[in-house]
Amino acid sequence: MLARIETEALNGLQGHPVVVEADVVPAAPAFSVVGLPDAAVQESRERVRAAIVNSSYQFPSRRITVNLAPADLRKEGPSFDLPIALAFLSATGQVRDGADGRGPLAAVGELGLDGSVRPVAGALAVAQSLRARGVRGLILPAGNAGEAALVPGLEVYPARTLTEAVTQLEAGGGEAAAPADLDSLLAAALDDEADFADIIGQEVVKRALEIAVAGAHNVLMTGPPGAGKTMLARRLPGIMPPLTREEALEITRVHSVAGLLPPGQPLVVRRPFRAPHHSISSPGLIGGGGTPRPGEVSLAHLGVLFLDEFPEYRLAALEGLRQPLEDGEVTISRRLTSVTFPARLMLVAAMNPCPCGFRGDRERECVCSGHRLQQYRSRLSGPLLDRIDLRLDVPRVPPAARRGRRPSEASAAIRARVGRARDRQVRRLASTGVYANAHMNARQLRTSCRLDPAAAALLDQAYDRMRLSARAADRVVKVARTIADLDGSDVIAVQHIGESLSYRDRRGEPGA
């Protein structure tokens, strides 16, 4: 007897329809899975067998062939366990047809040996793909029901055990989970305890970081140990605009595919802040592996990627940042597939001014030789630095400033100004698909960035004197556009270009 169950295979963030066909015939006992399965799918035979027997169903001694169609699409992971088990039970007549004229149900889920249905990675991406191709409903692990319920128009049927999944299938779905209320989930986001009011001094740096967040610009902070670089960076999510519904779903989709959603949290409600250690590999930072997975640049999508000790990262990893910083996405190609992950992030990097960390410090003397200093700085290439918009000197706070502390501005006040500036950008760039100044292409730059004559003249002078590349000059204009947005100005004035140029500090560059 032949039975079919629909399911979905993920390739990166994209879902592809798969039909699980089970054929059970009287012949020498055998259980084979075909259709380009990986090792995890091949091992599903043992999980499915044990789950069926331990759920009090029959596993007859017959020839069982399971085909995962289409046969030329690679099938990976344990999410095929549940549809294979349901197709087998249907083929052996242990599950009656629950079709009610409303269309078929799909299924995904991993099986435990005791028949429990365990959560799988990528449930949100699967649900979105199924809804896009018109599938009515999805039977899936109860632990993934919150994710799938974020997709409007898809009926979600959670199952904790194989027996519950069979009941759902026989009833044509039964009682679906309630759709998720995205607005309520986003409104429940807690304020970050890390506040800019905790920062003593560093007013110039805080102003620059406000500009960076307002326009989603990349930042490099250079300063001695203990100057507050990490403390400043960790407070950036607190001044970023709240997530929109669309942004929250984008971020959640990436984290779901990576298997990083915490239990009981179906939606990411805060902008990501990722701070990988400098020993991370290139695939770990950019993405990759035998089965391509999102790296830190994609996990930081629409948030902050903080790279402390910037020159200490591996050269291949640092140079791999160039494409995602420019394009907002990263493409990973393998022999049988090519996967694209989003990577529209704000890079915040921090480094010491020299290997010992005290070059230019007022309290400690630098002991680095010229050769050692040049070797340290040369780890950052010119093309990589060219993609960083603001380069900031973060000096140590003087003792007098630490003792006579004055109240600092809270994150909430800065976030309000950032929000107003970002709203201006969204309105101006509404028809382009871009939401921040840092992401404008050359055409959008020409149409959205109007310089007054004095500002244009200053930029021309700086182009020659500072030996800016064309890309660097464009980034100066983008930062100036953000400063003008913070001022509520439609025209980029000379003071906006002047302040933007002041943030292209060259002391951290190779050979400076």
Secondary structure, DSSP 4 states (H G I P E B T S, - for coil): -EEEEEEEEEETTEEEEEEEEEEEESSS-EEEEESSB-HHHHTHHHHHHHHHHHTT----SSEEEEEEESTTS-B-SGGGHHHHHHHHHHHTTSS-----SS--EEE--EE-TTSBEE--TTHHHHHHHHHHTT--EEEEEGGGHHHHTTSTT-EEEEESBHHHHHHHHHTTT-SPPPPP-HHHHHHTPPPPS--GGG--S-HHHHHHHHHHHHHT--EEEE--TTSSHHHHHHTGGGGSPPPPHHHHHHHHHHHHHTT-PPTT--S--S--EE---TT--HHHHHEETTTTEE-HHHHTTTSEEEESSGGGS-HHHHHHTHHHHHHSEEEEE-SS-EEEEE---EEEEEE-SSSSS-TT-SSS-----HHHHHHHHTTS-HHHHHT--EEEE-PPPPHHHHHTPPPPPPHHHHHHHHHHHHHHHHHHTTTTT--SGGG--HHHHHHH-PBPHHHHHHHHHHHHHTT--HHHHHHHHHHHHHHHHHHT-SSB-HHHHHHHHHTB--TTSTT-
